[in-house]
Amino acid sequence: MANKIVWAFRRLTEDGAFGVCTWLGKKMGIYNGNIRLAFIYLSFITFGSPLIIYVIMAFILKNKRFFKPGPKRRSSVWEI
């Protein structure tokens, strides 16, 4: 029973934990396992402040359609 819970938690964190490390790894060209380790080590060293950054990045990635600028209408010189 406990093994199933541990396995489910591991799968959740590795596969679908917001995708922040995967997204960041693709953008920077770095293996996402190294980014996860960096978040873990920095969390221990700085008492959890990277976790706040991680949650903010997860929120932005989840709602990135609201953060993208919409289509801009070009104003002409005659509309001044």
C-alpha positions in Angstrom: 0.0 0.0 0.0 2.7 2.5 1.0 4.7 1.5 -2.1 1.8 2.5 -4.3 1.6 5.9 -2.7 5.3 6.5 -3.0 5.2 5.4 -6.7 2.2 7.7 -7.4 3.9 10.6 -5.7 7.1 10.0 -7.7 5.2 9.8 -11.0 3.4 13.0 -10.2 6.5 14.9 -9.4 8.6 13.5 -12.2 6.0 13.6 -15.0 3.5 16.3 -14.3 4.7 18.7 -11.6 3.7 21.8 -13.6 6.4 21.3 -16.2 8.5 24.2 -15.1 11.8 22.4 -15.1 11.0 20.8 -18.5 10.0 24.2 -20.0 13.1 25.9 -18.6 15.3 23.1 -19.8 14.0 23.4 -23.3 14.4 27.1 -23.4 18.0 27.0 -22.0 19.1 23.8 -23.7 19.9 22.1 -20.3 18.9 18.7 -19.1 15.8 19.1 -16.9 17.2 16.8 -14.2 20.0 19.2 -13.6 17.5 22.1 -13.2 15.5 20.0 -10.7 18.6 19.3 -8.7 19.5 23.0 -8.7 16.0 23.8 -7.4 16.4 21.2 -4.6 19.9 22.3 -3.6 19.0 25.9 -3.7 15.9 25.3 -1.6 18.0 23.7 1.1 20.7 26.4 1.0 18.3 29.4 0.9 15.6 28.0 3.1 13.0 27.5 0.4 13.0 30.8 -1.6 13.4 29.0 -4.9 10.1 27.2 -4.2 8.4 30.6 -4.3 10.0 31.3 -7.7 9.0 27.8 -8.9 5.3 28.4 -7.8 5.3 31.8 -9.6 6.7 30.2 -12.7 4.2 27.4 -12.6 1.4 30.0 -12.3 2.7 32.0 -15.2 3.1 28.8 -17.4 -0.4 27.6 -16.5 -1.9 31.0 -17.4 0.5 32.2 -20.1 -2.3 33.0 -22.5 -3.3 35.9 -20.2 0.3 37.3 -20.1 0.9 37.4 -23.8 0.2 40.8 -25.4 -2.7 40.8 -27.8 -2.6 41.9 -31.4 -1.6 45.5 -31.7 -3.4 47.8 -34.1 -1.0 50.0 -35.9 -2.0 53.6 -35.8 -1.3 55.6 -38.9 0.1 59.1 -39.0 -3.2 60.5 -40.0 -4.9 59.4 -36.7 -3.0 61.8 -34.5 
